[in-house]
């Protein structure tokens, strides 16, 4: 667990405001997907948008995180 926190600290130090904004959008969209308190007729559209935002932000965030982890292991 300490290693995970160490990697998270390194990730934050190497991040700029754009990375942190992307992280917030990612968490927001997964929150929408988890909480779906939207009326039935709009639920499918809102879920699709939230899923697209989540995927669009999650992939670059994880790519950067894994590059930080791989950099440490070298």
N, C-alpha and C positions, 0 to 999 in steps of 0.2 A: 504494500500500500504506500509506503514511503517513496518508492520509485515512481509510482503514478503521480504523486503530488510533486515530486521533483521535475518530472517531465511536464506537468501542467504549469509549473512556475516558469520553466524555460520557454514554453510555448507562449505564455503571456508576455514575457520579456521580449520575444522576437515578433510580437504582433503589433500592428498599428491600429488606428481607429477603425479602418475598414474591416479588418478581421474581427474585431469585437462587435461591430455592427452586424456583420454576417452571422456571428454566433447568436446574437439576440434574435435576429429574424428566424434562425433555425429553431431555437428554443420556443419562440412564439408559435411557429407553425406546427411543431409537434404537440404543443399545448392545445391548439385548436383541434388537431386530429384526435387527441386523447379525450377532450372535453365535449365535443360535438353537441352543444346545447342549442343548436341552430334548428329552426323549424324544418320539418321533413321535406318540404318542397325545395328548400335552398341547400339542404345538407350535402347533396352529391356535388354540387358546384363548389361550395366552400371547402369540402374535403379535397376535391381535385386541385384547387388552387393552393391549399395548405400543403398538400403532398408535393406539388411541383416546387414550391418555395423551399420545403425541407430538403428535397433531393438536390436542388441547385445550390444550397448553402452547405449541406452536410459533406458533399464530396470534396470541395476545396478545403474545408476545415480539416477533415481527416487526412487529406493529402499533406497538408502542412504539418499536422501533428506527427504523422509517421515520418516525415523528413526530419523533424526535430529528434525523434527517438532514434532514427538510423544514424543521425549525425553524432549522437552521444556514444553509440556503440562502436564507432570507428576509432 
